[in-house]
Every structure is written in C-alpha cells, then in structure tokens.
Amino acid sequence: IIESASFGVPCINIGNRQKGRFAPTNVFHCPFSISKLNKIYKIIQKKNIRNKFKKMTNPYYKVNTSSKIFKILKNSF
C-alpha cells in the first residue's frame, strides 16, 4: 500500500469512515453526494491545485518500511 501523498497527487476521501483521523493536505473530504463530489473534482482539476501537491512531503513516510514489514512477517511464520 502506498499513500497518495507519496505520489504528490490529490485524493478524495468519500464518506466519513476517516472522520476525525489525521489526513495530509492532499486529501479532500467529501460526503457521499454526487453533486459535492463533482464540485471537489472540479476544484482538483484546476492546474494550480494539482501542482500544489507535487513537492509535498508524505507525513507517513518511514525509511525502509517494506523491508521492516517483510522481516516481521518472515519472523512470524
């Protein structure tokens, strides 16, 4: 799993499953509504909004995460 922040792209969180949780600046929250989803999508399509995230830092990034996960799984079996 790679967080959208690693790619520097906007992300739309639909619904409230993530409500109250930390979210990086590239995440746009939207209720389950076609009209509101269309509105957010149009905002994201603006060039200046998309470019805003190109150089963002992923707040979830940790060094060698995949290797650490593999080592833990390998030692668990």
C-alpha positions as CSV (number, residue, x, y, z in Angstrom):
1,I,0.0,0.0,0.0
2,I,1.4,3.4,-0.9
3,E,-0.3,6.5,0.4
4,S,-1.4,9.1,-2.2
5,A,0.9,11.6,-0.5
6,S,3.9,9.6,-1.8
7,F,2.8,10.4,-5.4
8,G,2.0,14.0,-4.7
9,V,-1.5,13.8,-6.1
10,P,-4.8,14.9,-4.7
11,C,-7.0,12.3,-3.1
12,I,-10.8,12.4,-2.4
13,N,-12.0,10.7,0.8
14,I,-15.7,9.9,0.2
15,G,-17.9,9.4,3.2
16,N,-17.0,9.6,6.9
17,R,-15.0,6.4,7.6
18,Q,-11.9,8.5,8.2
19,K,-13.7,11.2,10.1
20,G,-11.5,12.5,13.0
21,R,-8.3,11.0,11.7
22,F,-5.2,12.8,10.6
23,A,-5.1,13.5,6.9
24,P,-2.3,15.0,4.8
25,T,-3.0,18.2,2.9
26,N,-3.6,16.3,-0.4
27,V,-6.8,14.7,1.0
28,F,-10.1,16.3,0.2
29,H,-13.0,15.1,2.3
30,C,-16.4,14.7,0.7
31,P,-19.8,13.4,1.9
32,F,-21.4,10.7,-0.2
33,S,-23.0,13.0,-2.6
34,I,-22.6,13.2,-6.4
35,S,-23.0,16.9,-6.5
36,K,-20.4,17.6,-3.8
37,L,-18.1,15.0,-5.4
38,N,-18.3,16.8,-8.7
39,K,-17.6,20.1,-7.0
40,I,-14.4,18.8,-5.4
41,Y,-13.4,17.1,-8.6
42,K,-13.6,20.4,-10.5
43,I,-11.6,22.1,-7.8
44,I,-8.9,19.4,-8.0
45,Q,-8.8,19.7,-11.8
46,K,-7.5,23.2,-11.6
47,K,-3.8,23.2,-12.6
48,N,-2.7,25.3,-9.6
49,I,-4.3,22.9,-7.1
50,R,-2.8,19.8,-8.7
51,N,0.7,21.3,-8.8
52,K,0.4,22.3,-5.1
53,F,1.0,18.6,-4.1
54,K,3.9,17.7,-6.5
55,K,6.5,18.5,-3.9
56,M,4.7,17.7,-0.7
57,T,6.3,15.5,2.0
58,N,4.5,12.3,2.8
59,P,3.7,12.6,6.6
60,Y,3.5,8.8,6.7
61,Y,7.0,8.1,5.2
62,K,9.4,6.0,7.1
63,V,12.8,4.7,5.9
64,N,12.9,1.0,4.7
65,T,9.2,0.3,5.6
66,S,8.8,-2.5,3.1
67,S,12.0,-4.3,4.4
68,K,10.8,-3.9,8.0
69,I,7.4,-5.3,7.2
70,F,8.9,-8.2,5.3
71,K,11.3,-9.0,8.2
72,I,8.4,-9.0,10.7
73,L,6.2,-11.3,8.5
74,K,9.1,-13.6,7.8
75,N,9.9,-14.0,11.5
76,S,6.2,-14.5,12.4
77,F,5.9,-17.8,10.5
